Amino acid sequence: MQLTEQEQIRRDKLKALRQKNINPYPAEEFKYTHTSEKIKTDFEEGKKVVIAGRLMSRRIQGKASFAELQDAEGRIQVYFNRDEICPDEDKSLYNDIYKKLLDIGDFIGIEGELFTTQVGEKTVMVKDFTLLSKALKPLPLPKKDKEGNEYDGFHDPEQRYRQRYADLIVNNDVKDIFIKRTKLFTAMRNFFNDKGYMEVETPILQSIPGGAAARPFVTHHNALDIPLYLRIANELYLKRLIVGGFDGVYEFSKNFRNEGMDRTHNPEFTAMEIYVAYKDYNWMMDFTEKLIEHCAIAVNGETKAQFKEHNIDFKAPYKRITMTDAIKQYTDFDITGKSEDELRQAAIQMGLEVDDTMGKGKLIDEIFGEKCEPHFIQPTFITDYPKEMSPLSKEHRDNPELTERFELMVCGKEIANAYSELNDPIDQRERFKDQMKLAQKGDDEATEFIDHDFLRALEYGMPPTSGLGIGIDRLVMFMTNNPSIQEVLFFPQMKPEKKKVELNDEEKAVIDILKKESPQELEAVKSESGLSNKKWDKTTKSLRKKSLINIDKTDEGLFIALV
């Protein structure tokens, strides 16, 4: 492993500590009495405290030093004074250990007394300290110029997502996102529990992927010698529990869909689904808007939240509009009673990309998604979906072409989906068969399976039931003003990390020239590099082999560019 100069220096310090019989990674418990926040809120001059945390900055001035210690709740200033720490003749704890062998990023425990500096800063006077963990890699902390402006901050998204641990250490606002995420879970859980609904767990490995239209991840169980699928939804299992006699069940589930990745989709995501017996989708709309309002207050202290340029208000009640009326409003096209061919022609006339694998449901979904969704900024219930789009939803009581389904839209994105659940086993079997026909036609999101055990469960009888699913990650995005789902996941899925490519001096010189401007005329770069013909050919050949540059011939000449 190639070490940087700083990494080597830290390892040398590690060795020096061990030579002084100081364990840089002690095993025993360190008992602290205070946190940084508790010190500030219950501050008392002269109080004795024991704290622990990560050393984040220090200003050494001879025999004294001010530093910052960071724990889970924030930062506190600490003051190291040589004569306070080393009252006897031996000053090595301060002179050798603190000044020479500690680094920014090390974890230390401190015993001390509280005092206030002349400028009013609440501070801990260090009486003794203990090294708890030596950091061998420097933190990616921002630097400051003479004017106090910060630069070289740890802000590159790819680096931050790959090294979330470093992101959490140096970017204080990131931790707040995940604290709010946990508040959302707690608020939702309390809301359900207060109403007497029970939290349950259902299988992640399933013999049949069901409950949603999505491509699954496939694995294999060696002992049983059968294929298994990572859960795309937990709906069918939760409904089995309603059949079994529970009146209300919910689950926070990790779901997996083998589909594309973008700013609002991750292949692994968190959903919440709840099913309540003897209810319908009208009751569930009222329930949902109260739930979301409750969660918004728990997360942000109020119902309002900023998302990009939009001021969102999650206060109930929410606007309601049928899908048919929404499409009519924004396209002047009425989908009522239209055949598949009529819908396809209408979509084409609207400039949408469609193909022969799309059935009525997919075509309507495409029209609505492209022409209507972006208009719904404030929380809005889209209701009464066509039957072809909702294979698990009950037929509408007033219109057999529709289903009793709604989706909650915010800023043009769906955050909740709910039905009056289909509990007619004969109708459900026919809907499954229709889905299989779509799959055979080429729709890769339609289910290829009929879950016969679920149908058997329905044949035992399921009471009238309403179910709701909420995409937790997306809801957190809207409540914390983060337009990218990667920002609200601790460890989002990433492409494999590229190995660091070692470059010689000639290769570095060419890359540095292209970093200023790319592409450039090849002769101009060659001239600026100052390389001989032989070295230039060798260098560019090596850089192309390492997939770092391209050389293209155009009508205007040869151009060289960074990949």
VOGU-3710 file (C-alpha; in Angstrom, 3 decimals, decimal comma):
1> mqlteqeqir> 0,000/0,000/0,000  1,385/3,390/-1,046  1,300/5,809/1,919  1,220/9,579/1,658  3,780/11,594/3,580  1,213/12,474/6,260  0,104/8,847/6,616  3,711/7,745/7,082  4,325/10,467/9,703  1,290/9,283/11,672
11> rdklkalrqk> 2,485/5,701/11,587  5,857/6,857/12,883  4,050/8,597/15,743  2,081/5,419/16,393  5,364/3,524/16,726  6,788/6,191/19,047  3,732/6,000/21,311  4,113/2,242/21,640  7,793/2,659/22,429  6,717/4,891/25,335
21> ninpypaeef> 4,379/2,073/26,521  1,275/4,077/25,564  -1,422/1,891/24,014  -2,873/3,911/21,093  -5,995/1,713/21,076  -6,844/0,910/24,733  -9,583/-1,648/25,392  -10,943/-0,491/28,748  -14,108/1,587/29,096  -13,650/5,335/29,284
31> kythtsekik> -16,296/6,735/31,614  -17,259/10,295/30,754  -19,599/12,501/32,771  -20,520/15,181/30,258  -21,067/15,826/26,562  -20,272/19,067/24,758  -23,960/20,024/24,743  -24,441/19,226/28,436  -21,417/21,374/29,328  -22,898/24,340/27,480
41> tdfeegkkvv> -26,460/23,981/28,797  -25,486/23,221/32,438  -22,354/25,349/32,556  -20,978/26,106/35,994  -17,654/27,842/36,584  -15,100/25,518/38,171  -17,193/22,343/37,706  -15,167/19,161/37,219  -15,990/17,256/34,024  -14,818/14,212/32,097
51> iagrlmsrri> -15,428/14,298/28,336  -14,329/12,340/25,273  -14,209/13,065/21,587  -12,168/13,721/18,468  -9,485/16,418/18,365  -10,576/18,721/15,524  -8,282/21,740/15,763  -5,560/23,190/17,949  -3,429/26,315/18,229  -0,194/25,529/20,084
61> qgkasfaelq> 1,548/28,571/21,581  4,521/27,328/23,563  3,390/25,934/26,883  -0,314/26,598/26,199  -2,769/25,518/23,526  -6,431/26,020/22,657  -8,112/23,124/20,860  -11,561/21,899/19,833  -13,017/18,543/20,826  -15,925/17,102/18,813
71> daegriqvyf> -18,347/14,509/20,164  -21,731/13,243/18,957  -23,474/16,464/20,032  -21,087/19,135/18,777  -17,829/20,867/19,649  -16,385/22,345/22,833  -13,218/24,399/23,318  -10,535/22,872/25,520  -7,421/24,542/26,951  -4,136/22,686/27,401
81> nrdeicpded> -1,632/24,302/29,744  1,682/22,533/30,335  1,883/23,343/34,056  -1,746/22,324/34,697  -1,227/18,968/32,990  2,319/18,428/34,302  2,547/20,089/37,761  5,757/18,185/38,591  9,207/18,291/37,000  8,326/15,812/34,245
91> kslyndiykk> 6,705/17,806/31,398  6,770/15,001/28,814  2,982/14,429/28,780  2,549/17,908/27,322  5,871/18,473/25,511  6,227/15,033/23,918  2,827/13,351/23,867  0,410/16,247/23,301  2,594/18,524/21,177  4,505/15,940/19,122
101> lldigdfigi> 2,581/12,666/18,999  -1,095/13,692/18,895  -2,774/14,683/15,605  -6,013/16,232/14,430  -8,523/13,369/14,250  -7,253/11,478/17,314  -9,799/10,466/19,944  -8,891/11,577/23,456  -10,495/11,559/26,877  -10,142/14,651/29,057
111> egelfttqvg> -10,483/15,349/32,761  -10,797/19,027/33,545  -12,559/22,034/35,027  -14,869/24,545/33,365  -13,983/28,192/32,959  -14,893/31,117/30,709  -12,222/32,811/28,591  -11,788/36,567/28,402  -13,821/36,616/25,173  -16,688/34,684/26,817
121> ektvmvkdft> -16,007/31,198/25,382  -17,108/28,290/27,594  -13,985/26,148/27,879  -12,580/23,071/29,602  -9,263/23,515/31,416  -7,459/20,202/30,840  -6,035/18,588/33,973  -5,267/15,217/32,382  -5,873/13,503/29,056  -5,829/9,952/27,669
131> llskalkplp> -5,307/8,827/24,082  -8,280/6,643/23,134  -7,655/6,044/19,420  -4,913/7,157/17,050  -6,066/8,353/13,603  -3,723/7,181/10,849  -5,329/9,119/7,996  -5,629/12,945/8,017  -9,163/14,331/8,031  -10,256/16,121/4,820
141> lpkkdkegne> -10,775/19,381/6,700  -11,213/22,666/4,809  -8,348/25,151/4,872  -8,544/28,902/5,490  -6,697/31,750/3,826  -5,466/34,907/5,562  -8,870/36,543/5,163  -10,594/33,601/6,841  -12,186/32,239/3,648  -12,496/28,454/3,498
151> ydgfhdpeqr> -11,266/26,375/0,566  -10,492/22,716/-0,235  -13,611/21,594/1,608  -14,804/17,987/1,458  -17,685/18,663/-0,949  -17,269/16,310/-3,925  -20,463/14,177/-3,877  -18,812/10,950/-5,021  -16,104/11,188/-2,348  -18,655/12,127/0,307
161> yrqryadliv> -20,945/9,172/-0,484  -18,055/6,696/-0,648  -16,535/7,999/2,589  -19,668/8,897/4,526  -17,716/8,440/7,767  -15,414/11,322/6,789  -18,381/13,349/5,507  -20,101/13,075/8,900  -16,937/14,139/10,725  -16,116/17,277/8,757
171> nndvkdifik> -19,501/18,476/7,389  -21,660/19,296/10,389  -24,912/19,740/8,461  -24,823/16,145/7,146  -25,411/14,596/10,568  -28,509/16,784/10,982  -30,089/15,160/7,895  -29,830/11,715/9,447  -31,004/12,904/12,851  -34,123/14,220/11,095
181> rtklftamrn> -34,480/10,907/9,259  -34,564/9,082/12,578  -37,083/11,596/13,941  -39,316/10,757/10,976  -39,199/7,027/11,739  -39,908/7,656/15,410  -42,817/9,994/14,677  -44,403/7,583/12,218  -43,949/4,624/14,570  -45,486/6,528/17,486
191> ffndkgymev> -48,421/7,635/15,324  -49,219/4,007/14,431  -48,572/2,596/17,879  -50,839/5,184/19,529  -53,655/3,893/17,328  -53,007/0,289/18,343  -51,457/-0,962/15,090  -48,705/-3,562/15,355  -45,233/-3,446/13,832  -44,294/-6,742/12,150
201> etpilqsipg> -41,546/-8,298/10,043  -41,966/-10,198/6,787  -39,463/-12,088/4,584  -36,813/-10,303/2,544  -35,972/-13,470/0,586  -39,107/-14,488/-1,276  -39,910/-17,415/-3,543  -42,118/-15,161/-5,709  -41,510/-11,408/-6,154  -44,861/-9,697/-5,679
211> gaaarpfvth> -46,706/-6,685/-4,377  -45,378/-4,248/-6,976  -44,411/-3,903/-10,635  -40,615/-4,020/-10,700  -37,630/-6,096/-11,805  -36,267/-8,142/-8,893  -32,771/-9,135/-7,834  -32,362/-12,896/-8,149  -30,295/-15,140/-5,891  -30,074/-18,884/-5,187
221> hnaldiplyl> -30,634/-20,912/-2,035  -28,087/-23,724/-2,092  -29,658/-25,992/0,544  -33,123/-25,897/-1,046  -31,696/-25,606/-4,577  -34,268/-22,991/-5,567  -34,112/-19,449/-6,907  -35,097/-16,713/-4,455  -35,834/-13,034/-5,007  -34,983/-10,022/-2,904
231> rianelylkr> -38,194/-8,358/-1,784  -39,601/-5,713/-4,132  -42,523/-5,073/-1,754  -44,012/-6,614/1,388  -47,662/-6,034/0,484  -48,796/-9,627/-0,076  -47,311/-10,841/3,217  -48,904/-8,032/5,230  -52,286/-8,826/3,673  -51,830/-12,456/4,760
241> livggfdgvy> -51,631/-11,136/8,338  -54,917/-9,251/7,877  -56,425/-12,562/6,698  -54,963/-14,118/9,841  -56,911/-11,778/12,102  -54,834/-8,673/12,781  -56,789/-5,431/12,395  -53,758/-3,229/11,679  -50,163/-4,104/10,811  -47,247/-2,052/9,527
251> efsknfrneg> -43,610/-2,599/8,578  -40,572/-0,507/7,729  -38,984/-2,632/5,037  -35,828/-2,655/2,966  -36,932/-3,257/-0,630  -34,768/-4,017/-3,660  -35,528/-3,231/-7,303  -33,132/-4,091/-10,106  -33,695/-0,898/-12,041  -31,969/2,339/-12,976
261> mdrthnpeft> -30,347/4,755/-10,553  -30,917/8,497/-10,540  -31,440/11,383/-8,131  -34,691/9,890/-6,807  -34,038/6,136/-7,133  -31,647/3,767/-5,372  -31,784/-0,018/-5,951  -32,067/-0,536/-2,183  -34,606/1,709/-0,495  -36,776/1,959/2,605
271> ameiyvaykd> -40,549/1,803/2,454  -43,269/1,792/5,060  -46,484/-0,128/4,419  -49,521/-0,251/6,683  -52,778/-2,213/6,291  -55,900/-1,528/8,334  -58,979/-3,766/8,270  -62,519/-2,444/7,729  -61,254/0,782/6,090  -61,292/2,137/2,527
281> ynwmmdftek> -59,150/4,534/0,527  -61,231/7,570/1,557  -60,463/6,842/5,215  -56,825/6,270/4,270  -56,564/9,688/2,590  -57,661/11,375/5,811  -55,290/9,156/7,783  -52,352/9,865/5,434  -52,572/13,649/5,510  -52,744/13,615/9,319
291> liehcaiavn> -49,753/11,261/9,413  -47,621/13,397/7,076  -48,529/16,588/8,951  -47,560/14,910/12,234  -44,214/13,790/10,778  -43,392/17,222/9,326  -43,840/18,836/12,739  -41,704/16,150/14,401  -38,893/16,617/11,862  -38,848/20,410/11,415
301> getkaqfkeh> -40,952/21,780/14,249  -43,574/23,056/11,784  -45,614/21,891/8,802  -43,665/24,005/6,293  -40,504/22,839/4,529  -38,290/24,297/1,827  -37,509/22,090/-1,198  -35,334/23,749/-3,814  -37,268/26,858/-4,886  -40,574/25,601/-3,466
311> nidfkapykr> -42,148/26,356/-0,089  -44,069/23,181/0,769  -46,783/23,109/3,415  -47,639/19,646/4,752  -50,561/20,912/6,820  -53,744/18,909/6,224  -56,078/18,775/4,345  -54,582/18,216/0,875  -56,077/18,902/-2,549  -57,694/15,884/-4,292
321> itmtdaikqy> -58,127/15,331/-8,042  -58,869/12,214/-10,104  -56,273/10,976/-12,581  -58,804/11,359/-15,413  -59,433/15,004/-14,512  -55,713/15,693/-14,094  -54,932/14,373/-17,588  -57,891/16,266/-19,027  -56,736/19,470/-17,297  -53,168/19,374/-18,611
331> tdfditgkse> -53,604/17,667/-22,021  -57,274/18,276/-23,034  -57,471/14,504/-23,596  -60,110/12,346/-21,915  -58,866/8,791/-21,255  -62,359/7,550/-20,328  -63,345/4,488/-22,381  -60,352/4,759/-24,715  -58,855/1,625/-26,279  -55,186/0,738/-26,178
341> delrqaaiqm> -54,704/1,937/-29,770  -56,439/5,244/-29,058  -54,247/5,809/-26,012  -51,103/4,954/-27,988  -52,005/7,391/-30,779  -52,772/10,119/-28,242  -49,423/9,565/-26,533  -47,589/9,763/-29,854  -49,399/13,005/-30,723  -48,253/14,388/-27,350
351> glevddtmgk> -44,660/13,663/-28,357  -44,160/10,766/-25,950  -41,983/7,739/-26,644  -44,110/4,583/-26,631  -43,716/1,037/-27,919  -45,802/-2,051/-28,618  -45,045/-3,640/-25,214  -47,081/-0,944/-23,467  -50,606/-1,853/-22,458  -53,346/0,603/-21,469
361> gklideifge> -51,989/1,026/-17,951  -48,439/1,807/-19,058  -49,660/4,258/-21,707  -51,839/6,156/-19,239  -48,989/6,158/-16,737  -46,655/7,618/-19,372  -49,115/10,380/-20,274  -49,725/11,280/-16,646  -46,057/11,104/-15,689  -44,834/13,331/-18,503
371> kcephfiqpt> -47,686/15,801/-18,830  -49,232/16,086/-15,353  -46,880/15,104/-12,519  -44,604/18,196/-12,679  -47,583/20,483/-11,997  -48,346/19,047/-8,541  -46,029/20,939/-6,192  -48,031/21,164/-2,976  -49,210/17,834/-1,463  -51,988/16,544/-3,723
381> fitdypkems> -53,923/13,271/-3,796  -54,307/11,829/-7,316  -57,282/9,445/-7,096  -59,228/6,804/-9,028  -56,602/5,131/-11,216  -57,558/3,044/-14,270  -57,867/-0,656/-13,478  -55,014/-1,588/-15,830  -52,597/0,391/-13,650  -53,632/-1,184/-10,345
391> plskehrdnp> -53,653/-5,005/-10,274  -53,972/-5,158/-6,470  -56,598/-2,448/-5,994  -60,355/-2,883/-5,590  -62,617/-1,928/-8,477  -64,167/1,514/-8,015  -67,633/1,275/-6,497  -69,065/3,777/-9,039  -67,031/3,048/-12,192  -65,834/-0,457/-13,164
401> elterfelmv> -63,078/0,988/-15,399  -61,361/2,539/-12,383  -59,946/1,435/-9,044  -60,105/2,884/-5,551  -56,510/4,028/-5,454  -54,664/7,236/-4,694  -51,106/8,508/-4,845  -49,812/11,473/-2,865  -47,738/13,805/-5,048  -45,277/16,431/-3,806
411> cgkeianays> -43,071/18,539/-6,108  -44,015/16,299/-9,036  -42,988/13,073/-7,289  -45,011/10,279/-5,697  -44,345/9,784/-1,978  -47,324/7,571/-1,057  -49,523/4,986/-2,759  -52,719/3,488/-1,315  -55,713/1,317/-2,215  -58,987/-0,019/-1,107
421> elndpidqre> -57,410/-3,470/-1,228  -58,719/-6,072/-3,639  -60,106/-8,909/-1,501  -62,041/-10,818/-4,182  -59,844/-13,901/-4,865  -61,458/-14,609/-8,251  -60,965/-11,046/-9,479  -57,409/-11,071/-8,091  -56,570/-14,253/-10,019  -57,771/-12,652/-13,274
431> rfkdqmklaq> -55,709/-9,525/-12,589  -52,613/-11,680/-12,057  -53,292/-13,430/-15,368  -53,572/-10,064/-17,133  -50,186/-9,080/-15,662  -48,645/-12,295/-16,990  -49,934/-11,471/-20,457  -48,216/-8,073/-20,276  -44,985/-9,762/-19,170  -45,176/-12,158/-22,125
441> kgddeatefi> -45,748/-9,150/-24,356  -42,423/-7,683/-23,203  -43,278/-5,461/-20,225  -40,279/-6,131/-17,959  -42,031/-4,578/-14,943  -45,162/-6,735/-15,097  -45,170/-9,774/-12,852  -44,328/-13,123/-14,418  -45,742/-15,065/-11,479  -49,059/-15,900/-9,893
451> dhdflraley> -48,748/-16,108/-6,124  -51,038/-19,088/-5,556  -50,453/-19,078/-1,802  -51,635/-15,471/-1,589  -54,724/-16,382/-3,599  -55,323/-19,292/-1,218  -55,089/-16,851/1,692  -57,681/-14,580/0,065  -59,986/-17,567/-0,385  -60,086/-17,915/3,405
461> gmpptsglgi> -61,545/-14,403/3,394  -59,949/-10,977/3,929  -62,096/-8,207/5,439  -62,449/-4,862/3,635  -58,984/-3,344/4,032  -57,066/-0,256/3,034  -53,302/-0,244/2,592  -50,752/2,546/2,314  -47,124/2,537/1,165  -44,738/5,455/1,682
471> gidrlvmfmt> -41,259/5,863/0,189  -39,354/6,927/3,289  -36,189/8,053/1,499  -38,102/10,343/-0,824  -40,160/11,791/2,033  -36,935/12,570/3,922  -35,642/14,329/0,792  -38,622/16,675/0,763  -38,510/17,361/4,498  -34,755/18,122/4,551
481> nnpsiqevlf> -34,427/20,008/1,229  -32,238/17,432/-0,483  -32,929/16,916/-4,216  -30,720/13,799/-4,351  -31,660/10,499/-2,681  -27,951/9,801/-2,107  -27,902/12,673/0,405  -30,431/10,965/2,695  -28,918/7,456/2,586  -25,929/6,763/4,798
491> fpqmkpekkk> -24,365/4,457/2,206  -25,954/4,813/-1,263  -25,131/2,311/-3,987  -22,074/3,375/-5,998  -20,106/2,129/-8,956  -16,939/0,230/-7,973  -14,237/2,652/-6,899  -11,576/3,139/-9,537  -8,065/2,199/-8,492  -5,707/5,116/-8,195
501> velndeekav> -3,579/5,390/-11,333  0,112/6,071/-10,768  1,567/8,650/-13,165  5,143/9,613/-13,938  6,244/13,256/-14,181  5,700/13,490/-17,965  2,192/12,031/-17,681  1,325/14,397/-14,828  2,491/17,356/-16,898  0,191/16,462/-19,807
511> idilkkespq> -2,779/15,852/-17,491  -2,196/19,194/-15,725  -2,245/21,021/-19,082  -5,530/19,335/-20,040  -7,102/20,099/-16,657  -6,884/23,784/-17,559  -8,780/23,209/-20,803  -10,041/20,069/-22,532  -10,064/19,303/-25,423  -7,103/21,167/-26,891
521> eleavksesg> -5,214/21,008/-30,161  -2,668/18,209/-29,867  0,252/20,267/-31,163  -0,459/23,031/-28,624  -0,387/20,582/-25,704  2,745/18,892/-27,036  4,473/22,243/-27,369  3,493/23,357/-23,852  4,639/20,059/-22,327  8,153/20,525/-23,710
531> lsnkkwdktt> 8,505/16,791/-24,343  10,643/15,383/-27,150  8,898/13,464/-29,938  9,955/10,143/-28,422  8,814/11,048/-24,893  5,571/12,571/-26,194  4,661/9,390/-28,098  5,512/7,223/-25,090  3,566/9,457/-22,690  0,392/9,752/-24,770
541> kslrkkslin> 0,427/6,021/-25,524  0,626/5,274/-21,783  -2,155/7,747/-20,936  -4,437/6,239/-23,577  -3,720/2,755/-22,237  -4,711/3,973/-18,764  -7,968/5,362/-20,285  -7,140/8,905/-19,174  -7,054/10,676/-22,559  -8,546/10,456/-26,031
551> idktdeglfi> -6,994/11,686/-29,259  -9,510/12,436/-32,024  -9,058/13,504/-35,620  -11,541/16,106/-36,840  -11,864/18,361/-39,878  -10,064/21,014/-37,823  -7,119/18,774/-36,922  -5,962/16,491/-34,089  -7,393/17,157/-30,629  -6,471/15,663/-27,264
561> alv> -8,942/15,505/-24,373  -9,356/14,100/-20,882  -11,646/11,078/-20,632
//
